[in-house]
């Protein structure tokens, strides 16, 4: 198969032929039709998560935001057949641990992220294990490019906004960081009736957030976010989201809340924070703030999100700004050093 291959940390990916993956006995071999390029890929490509023990062996094929068509099924698979159109959630489970048995596959005791544990969607084919537990049927009415981010950024924001923070119609929601996760959160919170304020340091991204439904924007490089949001909302947001995972966005999110507000942490930290961010704990106590975290989304929960897409209430395809070939992947990863990508970039030519 053709694949964009990571041969060393921070070195340009090399597009070349690689062996086709084997079909796991409990899994499928999937022909990838589209794959989103996610900031998680940048963390892995730059070696940014070696501090937490994530160092990829090379050569390696990245990519965890993919969808496609089942080419072959293993002998233990009962739910899928050749030709099925499917999504692959990055937060997969093996199906038997305490968390999977209670419907929380996204926090499974086993670490099964595609593009990390096994080769991912920067190649034409992927061998996906535990297919009966994890694959999600992709309706015919949803195109592959539109679905490319739904196995990671879009579904992550859906679970966070709807299930974890339980955002309600009419609430004020501030979204700090307008990358793929943040822009997804803007669209999803808007779709369920919230009033969304987008916060970023780039005017281009803030303009895009308004296109996706934000009723107001704050440029954090020009205005102090907490004060601006307090003014817009007459007291602060009901829910504030850190969609990036750096110290500034986490603190700004917490400071943006009104009394009894909910801070929603989606973004993971980088080597600069090493998993630790100082928070204004006394203020959180005095204002009775809640700190809520969210990780991916379990496969059984996808039906609700996909129905909203089919009904036109959600449109993940609107987040796609670029469609590229494998040869262009390295350039996209390099621009992520400067947070220069806007919206979602999707590989759709293999």
C-alpha positions in Angstrom: 0.0 0.0 0.0 1.0 3.7 -0.4 1.6 5.4 2.9 3.1 8.6 4.2 5.7 7.1 6.5 7.3 8.7 9.6 11.0 7.6 9.5 12.3 9.8 12.3 11.1 12.5 14.7 10.4 15.8 13.0 11.7 14.6 9.7 9.5 14.9 6.6 7.2 12.0 6.0 8.2 9.8 3.1 5.5 8.6 0.7 6.4 5.0 -0.4 5.0 1.5 -0.6 4.6 -0.4 2.6 3.3 -3.9 3.3 -0.5 -4.2 3.5 -1.6 -4.7 7.1 -2.8 -8.2 8.2 -6.5 -8.6 9.1 -6.8 -9.2 12.8 -8.8 -12.3 13.7 -11.2 -10.1 15.7 -10.9 -7.2 13.3 -11.1 -6.0 9.7 -8.8 -4.6 7.1 -10.2 -1.2 6.1 -9.6 0.7 2.9 -9.1 4.2 4.0 -11.1 6.8 2.0 -10.4 9.9 4.1 -8.2 10.8 7.1 -8.1 14.1 9.1 -4.7 15.5 10.1 -5.0 16.2 13.9 -2.8 18.1 16.3 -2.3 14.7 18.1 -0.4 13.7 15.0 1.8 16.7 15.4 2.5 15.8 19.1 3.5 12.3 18.0 5.5 13.5 14.9 7.5 16.0 17.0 8.2 13.6 19.9 6.3 16.0 22.1 4.8 13.2 24.3 8.0 11.3 25.0 7.8 12.8 28.6 4.8 10.6 29.2 6.4 7.6 27.6 4.9 7.8 24.1 7.7 7.3 21.6 6.8 5.7 18.3 9.0 3.0 16.8 10.0 3.8 13.2 9.1 3.4 10.5 5.5 4.2 11.5 2.3 5.2 9.8 0.3 7.9 11.7 -3.4 8.7 11.4 -6.3 8.2 13.8 -9.1 10.2 12.1 -10.1 7.9 9.3 -13.1 6.3 7.8 -13.5 3.9 4.8 -14.8 0.6 3.5 -14.3 -2.8 4.9 -12.1 -4.9 2.6 -11.8 -8.1 4.6 -13.2 -9.4 7.9 -11.5 -11.7 10.4 -13.0 -15.1 11.3 -14.2 -13.9 14.8 -16.1 -10.9 13.4 -19.9 -11.2 13.4 -21.2 -7.6 12.8 -19.4 -6.5 9.6 -18.9 -7.6 6.1 -16.9 -6.6 3.0 -18.2 -3.4 1.5 -19.5 -1.8 4.7 -18.9 1.9 5.2 -17.5 2.6 8.6 -16.0 5.1 11.0 -13.2 4.2 13.4 -13.3 6.0 16.8 -9.8 6.7 18.1 -10.9 6.0 21.7 -11.4 2.3 21.2 -12.1 -0.4 23.7 -11.5 -4.2 23.8 -14.9 -4.9 25.2 -14.3 -6.8 28.4 -12.9 -4.4 31.1 -15.1 -2.8 33.7 -15.4 0.4 31.7 -16.3 -1.3 28.4 -18.9 -3.4 30.1 -20.6 -0.3 31.5 -20.6 1.5 28.1 -17.5 3.6 28.6 -15.2 2.2 25.9 -13.5 5.6 25.6 -11.7 5.1 28.9 -10.9 1.4 28.4 -8.1 -0.1 30.4 -6.4 -1.1 27.2 -4.7 1.6 25.1 -5.8 0.9 21.5 -5.4 4.2 19.6 -4.9 3.7 15.9 -1.9 5.5 14.4 -0.2 4.9 17.8 -0.6 1.3 18.8 -0.9 0.1 15.2 -0.4 1.8 11.8 -3.1 4.3 11.0 -4.8 6.2 8.2 -1.8 7.9 6.6 -1.8 4.6 4.7 -4.3 3.2 2.2 -5.2 0.2 4.4 -5.5 -0.2 8.2 -6.0 -3.5 10.2 -8.5 -2.5 12.9 -8.8 -4.9 15.9 -12.0 -5.5 18.0 -14.2 -4.6 15.1 -17.5 -5.8 16.6 -16.8 -3.5 19.7 -15.6 -0.4 18.0 -16.6 0.2 14.4 -19.5 2.6 13.7 -21.7 2.3 10.6 -21.3 5.4 8.4 -24.7 6.3 6.7 -24.7 6.5 2.9 -25.9 10.1 3.2 -22.6 11.2 4.9 -19.5 11.5 2.6 -16.1 10.2 3.6 -14.5 13.7 3.7 -17.3 15.0 5.9 -16.8 12.1 8.2 -13.0 12.3 8.4 -12.8 14.2 11.6 -15.7 12.4 13.3 -13.5 9.6 14.7 -11.6 12.2 16.8 -12.1 15.9 16.9 -15.8 16.2 16.2 -16.9 13.3 18.3 -14.6 14.4 21.1 -16.4 17.7 21.2 -19.8 16.1 20.9 -19.2 13.9 23.9 -17.7 16.8 25.9 -20.4 19.3 25.2 -23.4 17.0 25.2 -22.6 14.2 27.6 -20.0 15.6 30.0 -20.8 19.4 30.4 -24.5 18.8 29.6 -24.8 22.2 27.9 -28.3 23.5 27.8 -30.1 25.8 25.4 -29.7 29.4 26.2 -26.5 29.0 28.2 -23.4 31.0 27.5 -20.5 28.8 26.3 -17.0 30.2 25.9 -14.6 28.1 23.7 -10.9 28.8 24.2 -8.8 27.7 21.2 -10.4 27.5 17.8 -8.5 24.6 16.3 -10.4 21.5 15.1 -11.7 20.6 18.5 -12.7 24.1 19.4 -14.5 24.8 16.1 -16.3 21.5 16.5 -17.4 22.6 19.9 -18.6 26.0 18.6 -20.8 24.3 16.0 -22.2 21.6 18.4 -23.0 24.0 21.2 -24.7 26.3 18.8 -26.7 23.4 17.4 -28.2 22.6 20.8 -29.2 26.2 21.4 -26.3 27.7 23.4 -24.8 31.2 22.9 -21.2 30.6 22.0 -18.2 33.0 22.4 -15.1 31.9 20.5 -11.7 32.9 21.9 -8.4 32.6 19.9 -5.4 34.7 19.0 -6.0 34.6 15.3 -8.6 36.8 13.6 -9.0 34.3 10.7 -10.0 31.5 13.1 -12.4 33.7 14.9 -14.0 34.7 11.7 -14.5 31.1 10.8 -16.0 30.4 14.3 -18.6 33.1 13.6 -19.4 31.3 10.3 -20.0 28.2 12.4 -22.4 29.9 14.8 -20.4 31.9 17.4 -22.4 35.0 18.5 -19.3 36.8 19.7 -15.5 36.5 19.5 -12.6 37.6 21.7 -9.0 37.9 20.4 -7.0 36.9 23.4 -3.9 38.6 22.0 -5.7 42.0 22.1 -8.2 41.7 25.0 -8.2 40.0 28.4 -10.6 37.0 27.8 -12.2 36.8 31.3 -13.1 40.5 31.4 -14.4 40.5 27.8 -16.5 37.5 28.4 -17.9 38.8 31.7 -19.0 42.0 29.8 -20.6 40.1 27.0 -22.5 37.7 29.3 -23.2 40.0 32.2 -21.3 37.9 34.7 -19.4 35.1 32.9 -20.0 31.9 30.9 -22.1 29.0 32.2 -19.7 26.6 30.5 -16.1 27.4 29.4 -14.0 25.0 27.3 -10.3 24.6 27.1 -10.0 23.1 23.7 -6.2 23.5 23.4 -4.5 22.3 26.6 -2.0 25.0 27.4 -1.7 26.9 30.7 -3.1 30.1 29.3 -6.2 28.6 27.8 -7.0 26.5 30.9 -6.6 29.4 33.2 -8.5 31.8 30.9 -11.3 29.3 30.7 -11.7 29.0 34.5 -11.5 32.7 35.0 -14.2 33.2 32.3 -16.9 31.5 34.4 -19.8 32.9 36.4 -20.6 31.5 39.8 -21.4 27.8 39.7 -20.0 27.6 36.2 -18.5 24.4 34.6 -15.0 24.3 33.2 -14.7 21.7 30.5 -11.2 20.3 29.8 -10.8 18.7 26.4 -7.2 19.7 25.3 -4.3 17.6 26.4 -1.0 19.4 27.5 2.3 19.4 25.7 5.9 19.0 26.9 5.8 22.6 28.1 3.2 21.7 30.8 4.0 18.0 31.2 0.4 17.3 32.4 0.5 19.9 35.2 -1.3 23.3 35.0 -1.7 25.6 38.0 -5.4 26.6 38.6 -7.0 29.3 40.8 -8.3 26.8 43.3 -9.5 29.3 45.9 -11.6 31.1 43.3 -13.0 27.8 42.2 -14.1 27.0 45.7 -15.5 30.5 46.4 -17.5 30.5 43.1 -18.5 26.8 43.4 -17.1 26.0 40.0 -17.0 22.5 38.5 -14.0 21.0 36.7 -15.1 18.5 34.1 -12.8 16.4 31.8 -13.7 14.6 28.7 -12.0 11.9 26.6 -13.1 10.9 23.0 -16.4 9.2 22.7 -17.5 5.6 22.9 -18.7 3.8 19.7 -22.2 3.1 21.1 -22.8 6.9 21.5 -22.2 7.8 17.8 -25.8 7.2 16.7 -27.1 10.4 18.3 -24.4 12.5 16.7 -24.8 10.9 13.3 -28.6 11.4 13.3 -28.0 15.1 13.9 -25.7 15.1 10.9 -28.2 13.3 8.7 -30.9 15.8 9.8 -28.7 18.8 8.9 -28.4 20.0 12.5 -24.7 19.3 12.5 -22.4 19.8 9.5 -18.8 18.5 10.2 -18.0 19.0 6.5 -18.1 22.7 7.1 -15.0 22.5 9.2 -12.9 21.0 6.3 -10.8 23.8 4.8 -8.4 21.7 2.7 -8.4 18.3 0.9 -4.9 17.0 0.2 -2.8 14.1 -1.1 -0.4 12.0 0.9 2.5 14.0 -0.5 1.3 17.2 1.2 1.0 15.8 4.8 4.4 16.9 6.0 3.8 20.5 5.1 0.6 20.5 7.1 2.3 19.1 10.2 5.0 21.7 9.9 2.5 24.6 9.9 1.1 23.2 13.2 4.3 24.4 14.9 2.8 27.9 14.4 -0.9 27.0 15.0 -1.3 28.1 11.4 -3.9 25.6 10.2 -7.5 26.7 9.9 -10.3 24.2 10.4 -9.7 20.6 9.4 -7.3 19.3 6.7 -8.3 15.9 5.2 -6.2 13.4 3.2 -8.5 12.1 0.4 -6.0 11.1 -2.3 -3.9 8.0 -1.7 
